[in-house]
Amino acid sequence: MGNIKVMSRELANRIAAGEVVERPGSVVKELVENAIDSGADRIRVTIEKAGSRLIQVTDNGCGMDEEDALLAFEEHGTSKLVDDSQLLAVGTLGFRGEAIPSIASVSRFTLKTRRHDADSGVKVTVDAGVLVSTQPDGSPAGTTVEVRDLFYNVPARKKFLKSPATEEHHIEEAMLNLALGHYEQAFELRIDRRVSFNSAGAGTPEMRIRELFGRSFSNNMLPVSHRENGMTVSGFIASPGFTRPGRREQRIFVNRRAIESQAIYRGIKDGYGTLNTESGRYPPVILYLTIPSGEVDVNVHPAKREVRFSSEYSVTRCIANAVSSALRRQAEELPDDNGRPNPVVQQISGGISVDNIINAAMVHYEVKSGEQQTLDLEPEKIQVKTIEVPPESAVEHIVSHEEETATEEAVSPPPPELPQRVVEIEQMPEAPPFAPAARLPEEPTFRGNWPTKVLGIWSNTYILCDSPQGMVIVDQHAAHERVLFEKIVEQAQKGACSSQMLLIPRSIELRSGEYRLLIKNRRVFQNIGFDFEETGGSTVLLSAVPAELADICRSPEEMIPDMLEELLNGKSGAKLSIDSDAAAKAACHNAIRANDVLSLPEAEKLLEELKKCRQGTMCPHGRPTMITLTKKELEKRFQRR
């Protein structure tokens, strides 16, 4: 008897669910895409227990009759793709007919639907892929899908789900992309009876962006409108200098489908040219690329996140030209102080000669304080507000979203020479390995090969110094980060943190998820010197910043979201020193950066401050602040030995 056997339909669907249904957010995405394809203009999503208890999607689309409702549970049952010729020009979000049978195979699934021209609807109940019942139902026109107890029959899959906060974050991201891609429709998302967002149908992408991201974000975006080789690019890109620490805010839509594409990311980078050279920072963009269906293949990824273009080079060039044209238009509309054309135009890609680029790199100019703060490490007499940290707040719990009940854990006391507050960071979205927890080492002040004389500054990033053992190259960002970090931690170790009140409080608009994260982690920010008040909606009023950062503090509108982004992408389930870790984040986002201009006296002062640190050769995240190029290495390079 042979060994090869045909799988049962139930087993095949469970295997398919592993590709299509990664987590509750995947279920939301697939069901809402079906609702959009049905022609619905109002879609409501209800979530309970991060989707593990209930995912309900209600729409006012075309609905189905009983025959279609039953066929929807059949493997590859779909109304969107009939023959192979249509596969070359897919015009709908869904087309494989895998989502509903796959989801139904790993949950308790209920479908209620009625066509607009029918007197009654139908209710279909399926449990773990097995049809339980079919009966008439008086449901309203449209479709309501209920997914209960997701993965209840696949405990191994359920075990790999992340924390409720993480899963809610993925659900919100899926809904955010769908709402941006289809701004005409009305979307509502409720999580545990709380409205995460409720967006009425917007007439334009700009209205939807302002509604979801806030006025501050919207005001930093530039409109894009470009047509080339049959492709149309529209949307918005960030003004120069407005960046984020990750690529999550670079949202790309191809024929209204949210996708990830290296070809488009390259086009964005090329379009910004020399305007965005800071490592690890990305300008937010929301771009809509309309391309003939035959020129793009959407059937290359199980979750349809990636696509393949017939000519990636053409797409890259089209995106680059669209971005550079938008930047050039803004630069041309804003002349410099002397009425001459803005020199920023020369930094945008598009036929700039090598000589012009080299000459532009040699220009030195005074930067306005609103664009860049000069480094001032001299201590000043300032009025500070001292926030006493009560003993009972020594143990805190960092959370990421709404929690009904706080839990307490017994934590062993910290060593007396380095008092620390210990917290448990709740599980967050997957990210590259998180940097080690920042803690002050026990070693004495470094006395090894220390730079003795500043020779110059190269590329506005590295300080070149002389030393007994050779040339020392200092990373100005890592060095300043270490200086700020130790000053902040020193204050925290004394049991109180110094804050400097802002003369004019700053209003900061956040996304709903970021806002909840900030409110739940209020003490984390207060412990390092920030203070703010809730003003309603998703806006906070920042009234104080850490005293050590007051004179060099970057824009709070950029800094606070950056720190929240790191919390979202932080290593989950780890025990970290709250003061040290939060101080490291604050120091990192307020230190001078690559391409910030330092004078030689400022560089010398920075090295003096760095030498006073307990471990000046390493930044709080474990990256070196300096390297030594010895005379022996130089002679070897020049073949003198």
N, C-alpha and C positions, 0 to 999 in steps of 0.2 A: 504493500500500500504506500502511496506517495506521501511525502512530508509537507507538500505545499497545499494550503487550504485557503479558502476565501474568507476574509474577515466578515463578521456580522456587521450590519449597517450601524448598530449602536456603537460598536467598538471603533468603526471607521470615523464616526462623527466625533467621538471623544478624542481621537488622535487629531482630527482636523481642528477641534476646539483648542488644542495646544498651540496651534499656529495663529488662529484667528482671535481667540479669547485669551489674551495674556493676563488680564486683570479686569476689575470692574470698569475701569476707564475705557477698555477696549469694547466692552458690552455697550456702554453709553454711546461711544463713537459709531458703532455699527447700527444700532437702533435709530439714532438720530439721523444718520445718513439715509436710512430707509424712509424715514418721515419726510426728509427734504425731497427725495426722489418721488414721493407720492404727491408732491405739489402742495404740501402744507405750508401755510404762512404763519401759523402759531404752534409752537412746540413747547411743551412743559415737561421737565424732568424732575422726578422726586427720588431722593436717595435716603436710605436708612442704614446706619451702621457701616458707612463707607462703601455701600453697595453689596455687602455680604448678606444682609437681611433682605433688602428690597431695592430694585431698580425699576422705576416705572416711567415709561415714555408715552405721552399722550399728544396726538396731533389731530389736525382737522383736514387731513389729506383726502385722497379719493376713496379710501376704504376698499374692502374686498367683500365678495360674496362667499358663501360657504365653500364652494368648490375651490376657489383660489386660496382661501384661508387654510384648507387642508393641504393643498399642494405646496404651500409655503414651507411646510415642515419636511417635504421630500428633499432628498439630497440633490443639490444643484437646481432646485426649483426656483425659477426667476422669470419675471416679466420684462426684464431689461435687455436680455441678450438672446437672440433666437438662432442666428447662424454665425459662422466664422467670419463672414465679411464685416459684421458689426464689431468684432473684437479689435479690428484695426482702427476703429473710430468710436471708442467708448465715450458716451456723453453723459453718463450718470455716475454718481459716486459709488454705488454698488453694482455688481454685474455677475458675480460668481454663483450666487445662490447658496453660499456656505454659512452665512451668519446665523440665521434663525435655527436651522437644524443643529448646528454646532453648539449654540448657546443653550438650546432646549435639552441637549444631551447631558449637560452638567448642572442643571438647575430644575426648579419647579416653575414651569413656564405657562403663562395664561395669555391668550390673545383674544381681545374683544374688538370687533370691527363691524362697520356698516357703511354701505355705499350711500351717497347723498340721495340717490333716486329710489332707495329701498325703504320699505315700511319698517323693517326690523333687521337686526344684525345677528351675528353669530359669536358664540363664545367657545373657544377651543382650549382644552386643558391638556398639557403634556407634562409627564414626570420622568425625568432622566431619559428623555428621548422616546418614551412609550406613550402612545395616545391614551388618555384617561377618559375623556368625554367630549362630546360636541352637542351643543344645545343652542336654541334661539336666545337672543339677548336684546334687551331694549337700550343698547348703548347709543350714544350720539353719533352723528356722522363723523367718520374718521376712524382712527385706530388707537387703541390703548394696549400696550404690552407691559406685562408685569413679570419680572424675573426675581424669584425668591430663592433664598438659600443657595446662592451661587457656590459651586464646587462642593456641595454637601456630599455628593457621591464620589468625589475624587479627593480624598483627604490629603494626598501628597501635594496636589496643586494648591489646596487651601493653605497648607502649611507654609508655602513660599510667598504668600501675600505679605506685604509690608504692613506697617502700622496704619491705623485708621487715618492719621494725618497725611501719610504718604499717599494712600489710595485716594483720599479726597482731593489732594493736590493734582493727581493725574486726571481725575474726573473733571475738575475745573479747567485744566489745560485743554482737554479734549473739547469741552463746551466752548471755551474761548476761541479756539481755532475755527470751530464750526460757525460761531456767531460772526467772526470776522470775515470768513469766506462767503457767508450768505447774509449780508447786512440788511437785505430787504425783509427777512423773516423776523418774527418776534420770538425771543427765547426766554425761558424762565428756568432757573435751577434752584431747587430747594434741597438742602442737606440737613437732615434731622430737624425738620420743621422750621429751618432758618433759611431765609432767602439769600442765596449766595450772590446771584445777580438776576435782575429782571429787566430785559432790554426790549423795548418796543421796536417794531420794524423801523430801521433808519433809512432815510432816503439816499444817503451817500456813505462811503467808507469813513469819511472824516467824522461824521456824526457818531458812528459806531465806535471809532477809536477814542473819541473824547468821552463817550459814555462809559467805556470799559476801562480806560487807562487814566482818565482824569485830564484836566485842563493843562497842567504843567507839562505832562508828557506830550500832549497834542501840540502845544506851543513850540516845542523843540523839534517838530517834524516839518520837513519840506515836501511839497507836492511833487510827484513824478508823473510825467506824461510823455511817452515816447513810442514811436512806431518805426519798425525796421524789418524788412524782408518778410512781410506777412505776419509778424509778431507785434503784439501791443503790450506795453508795460505801463501800468499805472500804480498809484498808491502813494506811499510816503517813506522818506528816509530821514535819518537823524541829521540835525545840523552839526557841523564840525565841532568836536569837543564833547558832544553828548554821547556817552558810551555806557556799556554795561559789562560786567565781568564775565559774561558767558554769551553763547550764541542763541540762547533760548528766546530772546526778543527779536531775532531775525526770522520773521514769519513769512513764508513763501507760499503762494497759492498759484497753481497752474490749472487753468480752466476751472477755477473755484475750488480745487482740491488742495488741502494743506499737505505739503510734501517737504522732504529734505533732499537737497541736491548740491553736490560739491561743485558742479558746473556753475550754478547760480551763486554760490558763496564766493567762488573765484571772481565772478563778474562784479559782485559788490565790492570786494577788496580792490580790484583793479580800478573800479569807478572812483573810489575815494583817493586812490593814488597816495601821495605823501601826506594827505590830511589825517590819516589814521595809521600811525606807525607804532603806537604804544602796544607792547606785547601783552597778550592776554585780555585786551579790551576790544569790544565789538560794538559798532554803532547799531542801534535798533533800526529795523526796517520792517515795513509791512507792504509787500509788493504783490501785485496781481499780474501774472503773465498769461496772456491769452494767445494760444498757439493752435494752428490747425490740428484737429484730432489725429490725423494720420501722421503727424510729425512727432508724436509722443506716445510711448508705450507705458500704460499704467499697470500692466499685468506682470510685474517683475518682483513683487514683494507681497508676502501673505497678508500683511496689514495695509498694503497700498501706500506705505509711507514714502517709498522711493519710486522714481520713474526713470525711463530711459528716453533720451532725445535722439532723433535721427542725426542731428548735427550739434553736438555739445559745444563746439567752438562758436557756432553762430549764436547760440543762446547766451554763452558767456559774454560775447562781444555786445550783444543787444542789451544785456543787463548793465554792463560796464558803461556803455554810451548813455543809457537812460539815467544812471546815477550821476555820472560826470556832468551831464547836461543840466540836471536839477541843481547841482552844486554851483555850476558856472552861472546859471541864471540868478541865484541868490547873491553870489559874489559881485556880479555886474550891477545889481540893484543897490549894493551897499558900497559906495566909494569910500576911500580912506579919508583921514582928517584933512588932507590938502586938496580934496576933490578929484584926485587921480583915480584911475581904475584900481580896484582892490587887488593887491598882490596875491590874494588867495587863489585867484583865477589861474595863476601860473603853477599852482600845486596840484591841479586837477588833471587827471589823465586825459589824453586826447591830442597827441602830436607835439608834446613839449620836447624841445631839443635838450640834449645832454648838457650843453653849455649853460642853458637857462637853469636847469636843475642844480648844477654845481654852484652857479652864482647865487641862486636863492638860498642854498644851504650855508653860504658864507655871510649872509646878512645878519646883523645884530640890531635889535630894536628894543625899545622900552615897552613892556607889555602892560596893558591896563590892569588895574587891580582886580577888576571884575573877571578877567580872563585867567590871570595867574597871580598867585601871591608870592612875593619874594620871601626867601628863607630868612628868618630872624630868630637866632638861637640865644640872643642875649636875654637873661632873666629880666622881667619887668615887674614893677609893683602893680598888682592888679587886685581889685576887689573880688573875692571869691565867695561862693556860697558852699558851705560844708554840709554834705548830706551824711548824717550819722546812720550807719548800718546797724540795726538792732541785732542782738545775738541770735534771736530766733530765726532771722533770715539767712543764717549761715548756710543752711541747706535749702536749695531751691530746685524746682523742677522745670526745665525748659520744655515748653510744649509748642506745638506748631499750629494748632487750630483750636476750635471750641472744645472744651472738655466739661462734662457735667460735674465730675467729682475729682478733686485733687487727691493724689495718693502720696503717702509719706514713706520714706525708706530710712532705715538706720544707717548712718554713715560713720565709719571710724574716724576719730579725730585726726586732723592734719598734724604734721610735725611742727614743733614749736618754732623752729627757725624760719619756717615759710608757711604761715597760716594761709589756707586756701579754702574757698567755698566750693563744695563739690556738688555737681548736679548730674542728672542723667538726661542726655539729649535723646529725645524721642526719634524713632526711625524716620528718615527722610528719603527723598528720591535718590536713586542711584546716581553716582557721580564718580569721576576719577578719584583715586585714593586720596583721602584727606591728609593734610599735613599733620605731623605729630603735634600733640598738645604742647602749647607754649609754656615753658616754666623757666624760671631763673636758675641757672646752674649753680652748683655750690663752689665752683673753682674761684680762686681769687682773680683780681684784675689781670688781664693778659699782659705779659711782659716779653713776648718773643720778638719776632721780626716785625716791628711796627714801623710804618712809614715816618720818615723824618722831615721830608720837604715835599710840598706840592709843586709838581712840574707843570701841570696844565690839566685841562678837562677836554676829553675827547667825546665827540658826538653828543654833547650835553647829557651824558649818561654815566661815563666812567671818569673817575679822578685818578690821574696818573701821578705817582709819587716815587720819590727816591727812598732807598733803605739800605742798611748795611749789606743785605744779602741779594739785592737786585732791585728791579722795578716792581712796585706794588700797584695793582690796579684795583680800585675801590668802586663798588657798585653804589652810587649815591642813594638809590631808593632803599636797598637793603640796609645800608648803614644808618640812614635816618630812621628807618622803621625800628631798628634795634634801640636807638636812643629814645624815641618816643615810648616804645614798649616798656622799657625799664623805668622811665619816669612815672608812667601810669600805674604800673604794678607796685612801685614803691609807695604811692599814695594809697593803693588798695590794702597793702600790708599793714598800714597804720590804723586800719579799722574805719577809715572815712575817706571819701573821695572829694576832691576839690572841683567845683564847677564854676565856670564863669558865665554869668547871665548875659544873654544877648541884648544889646541895646534895643533892637527891634526883633521880636520873636518871628521865626520863619514858619510859614504855613507850608506843609508838605502833603501833597496828594499821593495816596498809595492805592494800589489795587486792593480789592476786598480781601484776598488771601494774605497779602503782605500786611495789611492793616491788622487783621486778627492775630497774625504772628507777632507783630510788634506789641500789641496790647497784652497778650499772654506772657510775653517776655519783658515786660516793663522793667522789672528789677534788674535784669541782666544789663540793660542800658543805663539804669540809674546807678548801678554799682561802679560804673567807670566814668560817671560824670554827666551823662545826658539827662535832660529833664524835658518832659513834654506834657501836653494836655490834649484830651480828646475834644474835638470841636464838632462832631457829628459827621455822618456819612463815613467816608474813608479818609478823612483828613485829620492830621494832628498839628498842634502848634508847638514847635520846638522853642523852648525858652532858655536852655542852657546847654553848653558843651563842655567837655573836659578842659580844665584850666590849661593843661599842657598843650592842648591843641587849639586854643582859642585864636591865636594869631595866625595860624596856618591852616585852620580847618577848611576843607574844601566845601563845595556847595552841599548843604544838607540834602537837597533834592536828589543828589547823586549818591552821597555817602550812605545815607540810611538805607535806601533800597539795596545798595551793594552789600551791606552787612547782613541784611535779611536774606539776600540771595545765598550768602555763605552759610547761614543757618539752615536754609532749605536744602543745600547740597552737602551739609556736614555729615561726617561719619556717624551712622546711627548706632544707638545702643552703647556708646562709649562713655566712660567716666572721664570728664575733663575738669580742669580747674577753671571755674567760671570767670574769676577775675583775670587770670592769665590768658585764657583763650579769647575772651571778649576784648581784652586789652590788645591782644595781637591783631585782631580784626580792625579795631579802631586805629591802631598805629599804622597798619598796612594801608588803609584807605585815606590816611591823612598825611603820610610821608610824601616828600617830593618824589616825583616819578621820572622815568626815562624821558628825556627831551625837555625837562624843566631846566631853565637857565640858572646856573649858579655862578657867582663871581668867585675869584680866587680867595679873597678873605672869607667868604661864606664857606667855601670848601675847607679851608684851614680850621675854621671854627667847628665845623661838623666833625672833623677828625679828632679835635680836642675833646669834644663831647663823647665821641665813640670810644676813645681811650679810657674814659672813666667808667665805662660799662663793665659789668662783671664778665661778659663774654662778647667782646666786640667783634669777634671774627665770624659770628653767625647770627643771622636774622632770627626772629622768633619762630619761624616755620622751618628752621633747619637749613636754610640756604646760605652759602658763604657770603660775607660782606666784602671780602677781598681775596685776591690771589697774588702770588709772587712769581715773577718771571726772573729767574736767577741769571747771573752773568754766564754761568756754564751753559744754560739752555740757549742763550743768545749766541754764544760763540759756536755752539753746535749747529745752530740754524745757518749761520754765516760761513760754516765750514772752516772755522779758524782752528778747530781741533779735530 
